Structures are given as C-alpha cells and as structure tokens.
Amino acid sequence: MRDRSLMRTLLLMALAVGMVACTADIRGGSLGGPVFGQSNGGTPGVGGASNSSALGPQPGAHLHKLTAAEVANSLHDLLGEDVPVAAVEPDTESDGFASVGASAVSISPAGVGQYEATFGAALDVALKDATRAASVVACVPTAVGDSACLTRSLDSFGRRAFRRPLDAAERARYLGVAQAIEQETNSPLIGLRYALSGILQSPNFLYRAELGQPSAADAGRLKYTGFEMASRLAAELWTSLPDEALLDAAQSGTLDTEAGVRQAATRLLASNKARGALATFVDDLYGIERLYRSIKDPALFPAWSDSLRESMHEELTRRMLDAVFDAPSDFLAQYDTRVTFVNDELATFYGLPTIGSTAFRRVELPVGSARAGLLGAGALLAAYALPQRSSPTARGKFVAQTLLCRTVPSPPPGVDTTLATPTADPNATLRERLELHRANAACAACHAMMDPIGLGLEQFDGIGQFRETDHGKPIDVSGQVDGVVFANAAELGSVLRRNAEAGKCFVRKLYTHAQGRTPVEADAPVLDALAARFAATSNHADQLLIELSSSEAFRFVEPTFTKAP
C-alpha cells in the first residue's frame, strides 16, 4: 500500500514538473513541444528548432534558459538569502556571454537531476518550520485541508517564479500535488514544499518566454507583453526575476509604454541588485572565467596564489561598480584612469604602500605608472597569459575582440602556434620571436591585428607582475593601433580610449548581453542610435542601460529597421 501511494505521489510530481529539457530557441514558425501557461493573453510554447546554429540566436521570439547566475539570484529572491544554492548545469557561452548561449540550449537529462537536488536543498531550509516558511509564502497552512491558504501561497509564489500569474490549470495542478502529499504525510508544510518544488522545476521557471504579441498600434509588429517586459528588465538589470512592484507595473499596463519602461529601469538600477548584475556582465565581458582556469608555474611565479587571484578579481569588479554606480563617469575613462582599488596583498603586488589592512580601498596610481588603466589590471594580464610566460598574442586578441569588436580568425590548420621558430639568439625576446613568427605568410595577417597591441603589455609577466627586461634585454613596449602610435602601456590605454570604435564596441557588447543574441545587420541602426546617445551622455554606462532598456529594439521582438532620430 505504501509503495502504491508513493508511486501515485511521484506521478503527480512528474505531471507538475513537466518536461524541462526544452529547446530554448524558437526562431519563428509553428510552436511545438510542451505548452507553457497563458501569459497576458498569449500562448507561449517550446520551439522545435535545433539546439544550436552556426549563426546563433537570431532576432525573433525566444525562450531563454536561465543562466546559473539567474537561477541562484532567483532562488535567493524567492526563498531568502540564507538558502544554499548548489551548482546547477553549467552555462554555455556564445559570443562571449552566457546570456547568448542560454538562448540556444536545452537542459540535459543530467541537468534535470541537478536542478531537482538544488531546489530541494534550498526548499528544505526555506520551509524548515512554519516560522521560516512565513518569510517565503503568503500563507503557511497549519492544518491538512486548508486549500484556501495553499492557494494563496501557490498564487503568490507562482506569480514570482513564473514571472506572470498562474493560470487556472496550473493552480489546480500544484494544489493537487500539495493536497496529495499532505494527505500522505499528514503535513501541510511538506505538501507545500513539494508543490513549490514542482513550480521551480517547471519550464515556466527555468525558461524565460519572450514571444510577444502583434501590436495594432504599431502596424502589427510583435511587441513584448507587459509580463515579458518585466522578465526582460529583471534579467538585464538584476540577473534575477521581477519583484512584486515590477509585476504590478506589468499587470497595470505601465510597461507597455516607453516612459513606463524607462521609469521601471531607473528604479531597478537604483537597487543593490543592479550591482550584482553588472558584476556578472563584467565577468563575461572580460572573460574572468579564464582567470580561474589559469594555471601558473609555481617555480616561475612564486607570488601567484588563490588569494591573489581573488584580490585581482575583486579589484576589477570594484573599478566597474565605481565607474557605473558609485561615482558615475565616462566609462571609457577606465582605459587610462589611475584610480583603482587594492587591499594590502594587491598593493604589495603592484608596488604600492600598504596600510596593514585586508580591506579594499580606493587608491590613485603614481603619475606615469605603467599599470594605469584597465589593461594594467592584474586580473586581465594574468587571465590572458600562459602558464610559463606572458602572451602578447592572447592579450592583443582580447583587446581587438573585446574592446574594439574586431574579428580575429582562428589559426589556419597545421600552423605551429608554439613560437618554436629557431633563432640565432637563444635569449631572443618575445617581440623578436613574434617578428620571426609573422614572417610566415599564413600567420602574418592575424598576428598583425594582435601583436602590435599585445606587445605594449610586455612589461607585465605571466601573472601581471611588472618587469623591465626579457631574457636580460630591455623590453620594447611601443606599438600602434590603427596607425596611432604609443610608447608604453599607459599610452596604449589612452589610444584605445580615443579610438572611434571603443564606445561603439562597448554598446554592442552590452546590447548583445541584454538581448541574448549576436547583433545582425538589422540591428545596425539601433546600435548607431545607442552609440550616439552613449556619446551624448559622456559615455555614462548607467544612462546607456536605461536607453537600451527603453529602446524599441528591447521592447519589440524584432529590431527597429529605421535609424532613430
């Protein structure tokens, strides 16, 4: 009897959870697969397209699988900051961003098990007793059969988790799960726990549906619904789900207008949650995962340690938060500013005075410091280097692709990339070895895009420590970008700051991250308009976030095809 009851409970759970391994890219056409709940009059579904494309996600309706950061932040917002959040299925990165990869992937069978375990552990803490549960749900049932209380809790929790109200069928489904399990266990709290677990394992939580509806006022263009806009804004500016105020704005129609979206975006940016979202964007933008994958030869770099790596990461994050939120200023000034943040460990590494403290503090580098600017940050110098030496090519490629948005092709098949070219001088500098490497016609074109930039950072070794010689010879750090010469790393930063493509590239990167797809030709007018507004606000990133969020390109499924005035 007990086994049959357990099987019945598991069957109910399976029905509540549904199929979570859904394809996350729709790209138009008919909708197939499991049907999502009604959303503001629409009927979202799961597309039958393949999981990936050489072109990546294209403009159009999408399902976005939540990134690992979005899952963690959403659980903390729903269940409390103290709940544990174990690892879930790793993100898939595309075009440098997890948000882009999430628009074209599905959840694997192994990932389903990870989500179930993670959500279960978090719920065990959140609902460990009635007192704790009261901070999570609208009503804590105290007796078996209190369907009114269960319904209140499921409606409020489901509205947050699904980023829209539950429909009648969903409400009945999760209420049935809660009632079946509370009867089985004689515990209404356990029944509620499994119903909430079903909500969290539903595709309606694990995917953000962004399908839009035809707008009669806009010549039938597909426009995101109010609840879809709430979901998009929260994902972009909080890396999480909407709060009650944002859902209320969606319900009232406020998010149907540009002014309403602008007002909401301004409020979201004033929250501390926006700081975490910016940090997530910066980590993807600058490839901080490379820093944590880096292996350094301890014999060559005895100063390298896990704590130094963490300090470097913290420095970079604080620089970005300062420029965007704490002291909003020209974001491109980060390319040559002498302002940074250090603790004593990092100060020692940088050759700055210490104060006997582990706390981070704002400092100003000496005039003429080679470390001035973003490219002097240890996090980037160490990330874009090799285990036993620096890498002008990797550093130059990072600048070309990330700061100037240039495409650097992969090496041709069969080309030796080890710099094993023999030289007459066994103590040849890396610059000299790269010059011989570029003599190979198959290598010359690509290396000409990277090496002249990366060699400007050669005074920093494989962990970003300053040096003046390479194999006993003075290091030449001069170079050029687009014909503009620089004499050292600090001048390189200033040259990049003044480059006409720098501002446009940052806009493109932010747009890519926010839209969850790589821009296409139709996006060109939108990007031009946003770049012009970015420049008009003295390159303030906080203002750019508001402009992007309230733009037609962010509020409509397809980008704007005519250039904005």
C-alpha positions as CSV (number, residue, x, y, z in Angstrom):
1,M,0.0,0.0,0.0
2,R,2.7,2.4,0.9
3,D,4.6,1.7,-2.3
4,R,1.5,2.4,-4.4
5,S,0.9,5.6,-2.5
6,L,4.5,6.7,-3.2
7,M,4.1,5.9,-6.9
8,R,0.9,8.0,-7.0
9,T,2.8,10.9,-5.4
10,L,5.7,10.6,-7.8
11,L,3.3,10.5,-10.8
12,L,1.7,13.7,-9.5
13,M,5.1,15.3,-9.2
14,A,6.0,14.3,-12.7
15,L,2.9,15.9,-14.0
16,A,3.6,19.1,-12.1
17,V,7.2,19.3,-13.1
18,G,6.5,18.7,-16.8
19,M,9.3,18.4,-19.3
20,V,12.2,20.7,-18.5
21,A,14.6,19.6,-21.3
22,C,13.1,22.0,-23.7
23,T,14.7,23.6,-26.7
24,A,15.3,27.3,-26.0
25,D,15.3,28.8,-29.4
26,I,12.1,29.4,-31.4
27,R,13.1,31.5,-34.4
28,G,9.6,31.7,-35.7
29,G,7.4,29.1,-37.3
30,S,4.9,26.9,-35.6
31,L,5.3,26.2,-31.9
32,G,5.7,22.6,-30.8
33,G,6.6,20.7,-27.6
34,P,5.1,21.1,-24.1
35,V,2.8,24.1,-23.9
36,F,3.6,26.9,-21.4
37,G,0.9,28.6,-19.4
38,Q,-1.1,31.5,-20.7
39,S,0.8,34.8,-20.4
40,N,-1.1,38.0,-20.7
41,G,-3.3,36.6,-23.5
42,G,-0.5,34.8,-25.3
43,T,0.1,31.1,-25.5
44,P,3.9,30.5,-25.3
45,G,5.3,27.2,-26.4
46,V,8.6,25.5,-27.0
47,G,10.1,25.6,-30.4
48,G,11.1,22.5,-32.4
49,A,14.2,24.1,-33.8
50,S,17.6,22.6,-33.2
51,N,19.6,23.5,-30.1
52,S,22.3,25.4,-31.9
53,S,23.1,27.2,-35.1
54,A,26.3,28.4,-36.7
55,L,24.6,31.9,-36.7
56,G,23.5,31.7,-33.1
57,P,20.1,33.0,-31.8
58,Q,18.6,35.3,-34.4
59,P,16.1,38.2,-34.0
60,G,12.7,36.9,-33.1
61,A,10.8,35.1,-30.4
62,H,12.9,33.1,-28.0
63,L,12.9,31.0,-24.9
64,H,15.9,31.8,-22.7
65,K,17.1,29.2,-20.3
66,L,18.1,30.8,-17.0
67,T,21.8,31.1,-16.6
68,A,23.4,29.8,-13.4
69,A,23.6,33.3,-12.0
70,E,19.9,33.9,-12.8
71,V,19.0,30.6,-11.0
72,A,21.0,31.5,-7.9
73,N,19.7,35.1,-7.7
74,S,16.1,33.9,-8.3
75,L,16.3,31.3,-5.6
76,H,17.6,33.9,-3.1
77,D,14.9,36.4,-4.1
78,L,12.2,33.7,-3.7
79,L,13.4,31.8,-0.7
80,G,15.8,34.1,1.2
81,E,19.5,35.0,1.0
82,D,20.4,32.2,3.5
83,V,19.2,29.3,1.4
84,P,22.0,27.1,0.0
85,V,22.3,27.1,-3.8
86,A,24.4,24.2,-5.1
87,A,25.8,24.1,-8.6
88,V,23.4,23.6,-11.5
89,E,24.1,22.7,-15.1
90,P,27.0,24.9,-16.3
91,D,26.3,27.7,-18.7
92,T,27.0,27.5,-22.4
93,E,28.8,30.6,-23.5
94,S,28.3,32.0,-27.0
95,D,29.8,35.2,-28.4
96,G,31.4,35.7,-25.0
97,F,28.2,35.7,-23.0
98,A,26.2,33.1,-21.0
99,S,23.0,35.0,-21.8
100,V,23.6,34.4,-25.6
101,G,24.3,30.7,-25.0
102,A,21.2,30.4,-22.9
103,S,19.1,31.4,-25.9
104,A,20.0,28.4,-27.9
105,V,20.4,25.5,-25.5
106,S,18.2,23.0,-23.7
107,I,18.5,21.3,-20.3
108,S,20.3,17.9,-20.4
109,P,18.9,14.8,-18.6
110,A,21.8,15.1,-16.0
111,G,20.9,18.8,-15.6
112,V,17.3,17.9,-14.6
113,G,18.7,15.9,-11.7
114,Q,21.0,18.8,-10.7
115,Y,18.1,21.2,-10.6
116,E,15.9,18.9,-8.6
117,A,18.6,18.4,-6.0
118,T,19.5,22.1,-5.8
119,F,15.9,23.2,-5.5
120,G,15.1,20.5,-2.9
121,A,18.1,21.5,-0.7
122,A,17.1,25.2,-0.9
123,L,13.4,24.5,0.0
124,D,14.4,22.3,2.9
125,V,16.0,25.3,4.5
126,A,13.3,27.8,3.4
127,L,10.5,25.7,4.7
128,K,12.2,24.0,7.7
129,D,9.5,25.2,10.0
130,A,6.4,27.4,10.0
131,T,8.2,30.5,11.2
132,R,10.8,30.3,8.5
133,A,8.2,29.5,5.9
134,A,6.2,32.6,6.8
135,S,9.0,34.7,5.2
136,V,8.7,32.8,1.9
137,V,5.0,32.2,1.2
138,A,1.9,34.4,1.6
139,C,0.2,31.9,3.9
140,V,1.5,28.9,5.9
141,P,-1.1,26.2,6.2
142,T,-1.4,24.8,9.8
143,A,-3.9,22.0,9.1
144,V,-4.5,19.4,6.5
145,G,-7.2,20.5,4.1
146,D,-6.6,24.3,4.2
147,S,-6.9,24.7,0.4
148,A,-7.6,28.4,0.7
149,C,-4.2,29.0,2.4
150,L,-2.4,26.7,0.0
151,T,-4.0,28.5,-3.0
152,R,-2.9,31.9,-1.7
153,S,0.7,30.7,-1.3
154,L,0.8,29.0,-4.7
155,D,-0.6,32.0,-6.5
156,S,1.8,34.5,-4.9
157,F,4.9,32.2,-5.2
158,G,3.9,31.1,-8.7
159,R,3.5,34.7,-9.9
160,R,7.1,35.5,-8.9
161,A,8.6,32.2,-10.1
162,F,6.8,32.2,-13.5
163,R,7.1,36.0,-13.8
164,R,3.4,36.1,-14.5
165,P,0.2,34.9,-12.8
166,L,-0.6,31.2,-12.7
167,D,-3.5,30.2,-14.9
168,A,-6.4,28.0,-13.6
169,A,-4.9,24.7,-14.8
170,E,-1.5,25.4,-13.3
171,R,-3.1,26.4,-10.0
172,A,-5.2,23.2,-9.9
173,R,-2.2,21.1,-10.8
174,Y,0.1,22.4,-8.0
175,L,-2.7,22.5,-5.5
176,G,-3.4,18.8,-6.3
177,V,0.3,18.0,-5.6
178,A,0.2,19.8,-2.3
179,Q,-3.0,18.1,-1.2
180,A,-2.0,14.7,-2.2
181,I,1.3,14.9,-0.3
182,E,-0.2,16.5,2.8
183,Q,-2.7,13.7,3.0
184,E,0.1,11.1,2.5
185,T,2.4,12.7,5.2
186,N,-0.2,14.4,7.4
187,S,1.9,17.6,7.0
188,P,0.6,20.6,5.1
189,L,4.1,22.1,5.1
190,I,5.6,19.1,3.3
191,G,2.7,19.2,0.8
192,L,3.5,22.9,0.2
193,R,7.2,22.1,-0.1
194,Y,6.7,19.6,-3.0
195,A,4.3,21.9,-4.8
196,L,6.8,24.7,-4.7
197,S,9.5,22.2,-5.9
198,G,7.2,21.4,-8.9
199,I,6.9,25.1,-9.7
200,L,10.7,25.6,-9.6
201,Q,11.3,22.5,-11.8
202,S,8.7,23.7,-14.4
203,P,9.9,25.1,-17.8
204,N,7.9,28.2,-16.9
205,F,10.5,29.0,-14.2
206,L,13.6,27.5,-15.9
207,Y,13.0,29.4,-19.2
208,R,12.1,33.0,-19.8
209,A,9.4,33.0,-22.6
210,E,9.8,36.1,-24.9
211,L,7.3,35.6,-27.7
212,G,5.5,38.9,-28.0
213,Q,2.0,39.7,-29.4
214,P,1.1,41.7,-32.5
215,S,0.6,45.4,-31.6
216,A,-2.2,47.0,-33.6
217,A,-0.8,50.4,-32.7
218,D,2.5,49.5,-34.3
219,A,1.4,48.1,-37.6
220,G,1.2,44.6,-36.3
221,R,4.8,44.4,-35.1
222,L,5.4,41.8,-32.4
223,K,5.7,43.6,-29.1
224,Y,6.7,42.0,-25.8
225,T,3.8,41.8,-23.3
226,G,3.9,43.6,-20.0
227,F,5.0,40.4,-18.1
228,E,7.6,39.6,-20.7
229,M,9.0,43.1,-20.4
230,A,9.1,42.7,-16.6
231,S,11.0,39.5,-17.1
232,R,13.4,41.1,-19.6
233,L,14.1,44.1,-17.4
234,A,14.8,41.9,-14.3
235,A,17.1,39.6,-16.2
236,E,19.0,42.5,-17.8
237,L,19.3,44.8,-14.8
238,W,19.1,42.3,-11.8
239,T,20.1,39.0,-13.3
240,S,17.1,37.7,-11.5
241,L,13.3,37.7,-11.6
242,P,10.8,40.6,-11.2
243,D,9.7,41.8,-7.8
244,E,6.1,42.5,-6.9
245,A,6.3,46.2,-7.9
246,L,7.6,45.3,-11.4
247,L,4.9,42.6,-11.8
248,D,2.3,45.1,-10.7
249,A,3.6,47.5,-13.4
250,A,3.2,44.8,-16.0
251,Q,-0.3,44.0,-14.8
252,S,-1.4,47.6,-14.9
253,G,0.0,48.2,-18.4
254,T,2.7,50.6,-17.3
255,L,5.4,48.6,-19.1
256,D,3.5,48.9,-22.4
257,T,5.0,52.3,-22.9
258,E,8.5,53.7,-23.4
259,A,8.0,56.1,-20.5
260,G,6.8,53.3,-18.2
261,V,9.8,51.1,-19.1
262,R,12.2,53.9,-18.6
263,Q,10.7,54.6,-15.1
264,A,11.0,51.0,-14.2
265,A,14.5,50.6,-15.4
266,T,15.6,53.7,-13.4
267,R,14.1,52.1,-10.2
268,L,15.8,48.8,-10.9
269,L,19.2,50.4,-11.4
270,A,18.9,52.1,-8.0
271,S,18.7,48.8,-6.3
272,N,21.8,46.9,-5.0
273,K,20.7,44.0,-7.2
274,A,21.9,46.0,-10.2
275,R,25.4,45.9,-8.8
276,G,25.5,42.1,-8.9
277,A,24.1,42.1,-12.4
278,L,26.8,44.5,-13.6
279,A,29.4,42.3,-12.0
280,T,28.0,39.3,-13.9
281,F,28.1,41.2,-17.2
282,V,31.7,42.4,-16.5
283,D,32.8,38.8,-15.7
284,D,31.5,37.6,-19.1
285,L,32.7,40.7,-21.0
286,Y,36.3,40.4,-19.8
287,G,36.4,36.6,-19.7
288,I,37.1,36.3,-16.0
289,E,36.5,32.6,-16.2
290,R,39.9,32.4,-17.9
291,L,41.4,33.8,-14.7
292,Y,40.0,30.9,-12.7
293,R,41.1,28.4,-15.3
294,S,44.7,29.8,-15.4
295,I,47.5,27.5,-14.2
296,K,50.7,29.2,-13.3
297,D,54.1,27.6,-12.9
298,P,54.9,28.0,-9.2
299,A,58.7,27.8,-9.9
300,L,58.5,30.8,-12.2
301,F,55.7,32.7,-10.4
302,P,56.0,32.1,-6.6
303,A,53.9,35.1,-5.9
304,W,50.9,33.5,-7.5
305,S,48.2,32.3,-5.1
306,D,44.4,31.7,-5.0
307,S,44.0,34.7,-2.7
308,L,45.9,36.9,-5.1
309,R,43.6,35.7,-7.9
310,E,40.6,36.6,-5.8
311,S,42.0,40.0,-5.0
312,M,42.6,40.8,-8.7
313,H,39.0,39.8,-9.5
314,E,37.7,42.0,-6.7
315,E,39.7,44.9,-7.9
316,L,38.3,44.7,-11.4
317,T,34.7,44.4,-10.1
318,R,35.1,47.4,-7.8
319,R,36.5,49.5,-10.6
320,M,33.5,48.8,-12.8
321,L,31.0,49.4,-9.9
322,D,32.6,52.7,-9.1
323,A,32.5,53.9,-12.7
324,V,28.8,53.0,-13.2
325,F,27.2,53.4,-9.7
326,D,29.3,54.9,-7.0
327,A,30.9,57.8,-9.0
328,P,29.1,57.6,-12.4
329,S,31.5,58.9,-15.0
330,D,32.9,58.3,-18.5
331,F,33.1,54.5,-18.7
332,L,35.8,54.7,-21.3
333,A,38.0,56.6,-18.8
334,Q,38.6,53.1,-17.4
335,Y,41.0,52.6,-20.2
336,D,43.6,55.0,-18.9
337,T,42.5,56.1,-15.4
338,R,45.0,56.0,-12.5
339,V,42.2,55.2,-10.0
340,T,41.9,51.6,-8.8
341,F,41.1,49.5,-5.7
342,V,43.6,47.4,-3.7
343,N,44.0,45.5,-0.4
344,D,47.4,45.1,1.1
345,E,48.0,41.9,-0.8
346,L,47.4,43.6,-4.1
347,A,49.2,46.7,-3.1
348,T,52.3,44.7,-2.4
349,F,52.0,43.0,-5.8
350,Y,51.6,46.4,-7.5
351,G,54.4,48.1,-5.6
352,L,52.1,50.4,-3.7
353,P,52.2,51.4,0.0
354,T,50.4,49.0,2.4
355,I,48.4,50.1,5.5
356,G,48.1,46.9,7.5
357,S,44.6,46.0,6.3
358,T,42.9,43.3,4.3
359,A,40.1,45.7,3.3
360,F,39.9,47.2,-0.2
361,R,40.4,50.9,-0.6
362,R,40.4,53.4,-3.4
363,V,43.8,54.5,-4.5
364,E,45.5,56.6,-7.2
365,L,48.4,55.1,-9.1
366,P,51.5,57.3,-9.4
367,V,51.8,59.6,-12.4
368,G,53.4,57.7,-15.3
369,S,52.5,54.3,-13.8
370,A,52.6,51.5,-16.4
371,R,49.7,50.0,-14.5
372,A,47.3,52.8,-15.3
373,G,44.1,51.9,-17.0
374,L,42.0,48.7,-17.5
375,L,44.9,46.9,-19.2
376,G,47.1,47.3,-16.2
377,A,44.7,45.3,-14.1
378,G,46.2,42.1,-12.8
379,A,43.1,40.1,-13.5
380,L,43.3,40.7,-17.2
381,L,47.0,40.4,-17.5
382,A,47.0,37.0,-15.7
383,A,43.9,35.7,-17.5
384,Y,45.4,36.4,-20.9
385,A,48.7,34.8,-20.4
386,L,50.2,31.3,-20.4
387,P,51.4,29.0,-17.5
388,Q,55.0,29.9,-18.1
389,R,55.1,33.3,-19.8
390,S,53.1,36.2,-21.0
391,S,51.2,36.1,-24.3
392,P,51.2,39.3,-26.4
393,T,49.0,37.4,-28.9
394,A,46.3,36.5,-26.4
395,R,46.3,40.0,-24.9
396,G,46.2,41.6,-28.2
397,K,43.4,39.4,-29.3
398,F,41.5,40.3,-26.2
399,V,41.8,44.0,-26.9
400,A,40.9,43.5,-30.6
401,Q,37.8,41.4,-29.9
402,T,36.5,42.7,-26.6
403,L,37.4,46.4,-26.7
404,L,37.3,47.1,-30.4
405,C,34.9,44.4,-31.6
406,R,37.1,43.1,-34.3
407,T,37.0,39.5,-35.6
408,V,40.3,37.6,-35.3
409,P,40.1,34.3,-37.3
410,S,41.4,31.1,-35.8
411,P,44.9,29.9,-36.9
412,P,44.9,28.0,-40.2
413,P,45.1,24.3,-39.9
414,G,48.6,22.9,-39.4
415,V,50.2,26.2,-38.4
416,D,52.6,25.9,-35.5
417,T,51.4,28.3,-32.8
418,T,54.1,27.4,-30.2
419,L,56.6,30.1,-31.3
420,A,59.2,27.3,-31.7
421,T,60.8,29.2,-34.6
422,P,64.5,28.8,-34.3
423,T,66.6,31.9,-33.9
424,A,70.3,32.7,-33.8
425,D,69.8,34.1,-30.4
426,P,68.7,31.7,-27.6
427,N,67.9,34.7,-25.5
428,A,65.7,36.4,-28.1
429,T,62.9,38.5,-26.6
430,L,59.3,37.5,-27.2
431,R,59.0,40.5,-29.5
432,E,61.9,39.2,-31.6
433,R,60.4,35.7,-31.7
434,L,57.0,37.0,-32.8
435,E,58.6,39.0,-35.6
436,L,60.0,35.8,-36.9
437,H,56.6,34.1,-36.5
438,R,54.9,36.8,-38.5
439,A,57.4,36.1,-41.4
440,N,55.1,33.1,-42.1
441,A,52.6,34.4,-44.6
442,A,49.9,32.2,-43.0
443,C,50.4,33.9,-39.7
444,A,51.1,37.5,-40.7
445,A,47.6,38.8,-41.3
446,C,46.1,37.7,-38.0
447,H,49.1,38.4,-35.9
448,A,49.3,41.9,-37.3
449,M,45.9,42.6,-35.7
450,M,47.1,41.3,-32.3
451,D,50.8,41.5,-31.7
452,P,51.4,45.3,-32.0
453,I,48.8,45.8,-29.3
454,G,49.7,42.9,-27.0
455,L,53.4,43.8,-27.1
456,G,52.5,47.1,-25.5
457,L,51.8,45.0,-22.3
458,E,55.0,43.0,-22.3
459,Q,56.3,44.8,-19.2
460,F,53.9,42.5,-17.3
461,D,54.8,38.9,-17.0
462,G,52.6,35.8,-17.0
463,I,50.8,36.8,-13.7
464,G,50.8,40.5,-14.4
465,Q,53.8,41.4,-12.3
466,F,55.8,44.4,-13.6
467,R,59.3,43.8,-15.1
468,E,61.7,45.8,-17.3
469,T,63.7,43.0,-19.1
470,D,63.0,39.9,-21.0
471,H,66.0,37.4,-21.2
472,G,68.2,40.2,-19.9
473,K,67.2,42.7,-22.6
474,P,65.2,45.9,-22.2
475,I,61.6,45.4,-23.2
476,D,60.3,47.5,-26.1
477,V,56.6,48.2,-25.3
478,S,56.0,50.6,-28.2
479,G,53.4,49.9,-30.8
480,Q,50.4,51.2,-32.7
481,V,46.6,50.9,-33.0
482,D,45.1,51.9,-36.4
483,G,48.2,53.9,-37.1
484,V,48.2,55.8,-33.8
485,V,51.5,55.0,-32.0
486,F,52.0,54.6,-28.3
487,A,55.2,54.3,-26.3
488,N,54.0,52.2,-23.3
489,A,51.0,50.5,-21.7
490,A,49.6,53.7,-20.2
491,E,49.7,55.4,-23.6
492,L,48.1,52.3,-25.2
493,G,45.1,52.8,-22.8
494,S,44.8,56.4,-23.9
495,V,44.9,55.5,-27.5
496,L,42.2,52.9,-27.0
497,R,40.0,55.4,-25.1
498,R,40.2,57.8,-28.0
499,N,39.6,55.2,-30.7
500,A,36.4,55.8,-32.6
501,E,35.3,52.2,-32.2
502,A,35.8,51.9,-28.4
503,G,32.4,53.4,-27.5
504,K,30.5,51.6,-30.3
505,C,32.1,48.3,-29.2
506,F,31.0,48.7,-25.6
507,V,27.5,49.5,-26.7
508,R,27.5,46.4,-29.0
509,K,28.7,44.2,-26.1
510,L,26.0,45.4,-23.7
511,Y,23.4,45.1,-26.4
512,T,24.5,41.5,-27.1
513,H,24.3,40.6,-23.4
514,A,20.9,42.2,-22.9
515,Q,19.3,40.8,-26.0
516,G,20.7,37.3,-25.5
517,R,21.8,37.1,-29.1
518,T,24.5,38.3,-31.5
519,P,23.6,41.5,-33.4
520,V,22.7,41.2,-37.1
521,E,22.6,43.7,-39.9
522,A,19.1,44.8,-39.0
523,D,20.5,45.9,-35.6
524,A,22.9,48.4,-37.2
525,P,20.5,51.5,-36.9
526,V,19.7,50.6,-33.3
527,L,23.4,50.3,-32.4
528,D,24.2,53.5,-34.1
529,A,21.5,55.3,-32.2
530,L,22.5,53.9,-28.9
531,A,26.2,54.7,-29.5
532,A,25.2,58.3,-30.3
533,R,23.2,58.5,-27.1
534,F,26.1,56.9,-25.2
535,A,28.5,59.6,-26.5
536,A,26.0,62.4,-25.8
537,T,25.9,61.4,-22.1
538,S,29.7,61.5,-21.9
539,N,29.8,57.7,-22.1
540,H,27.8,57.1,-18.8
541,A,27.0,53.3,-18.7
542,D,24.1,53.8,-16.2
543,Q,22.4,56.0,-18.7
544,L,23.2,53.6,-21.5
545,L,21.4,50.9,-19.6
546,I,18.3,53.0,-19.4
547,E,18.4,54.0,-23.0
548,L,18.8,50.4,-24.1
549,S,16.1,49.1,-21.8
550,S,13.5,51.6,-23.1
551,S,14.5,51.4,-26.8
552,E,12.2,49.9,-29.3
553,A,14.7,47.2,-30.0
554,F,14.3,46.0,-26.4
555,R,10.5,46.4,-26.3
556,F,9.7,44.8,-29.7
557,V,10.6,41.2,-30.8
558,E,12.3,42.5,-34.0
559,P,14.8,45.3,-34.0
560,T,14.0,48.8,-35.4
561,F,14.7,48.9,-39.1
562,T,14.9,52.7,-39.5
563,K,17.5,54.8,-37.8
564,A,16.2,56.7,-34.8
565,P,16.4,60.5,-34.9
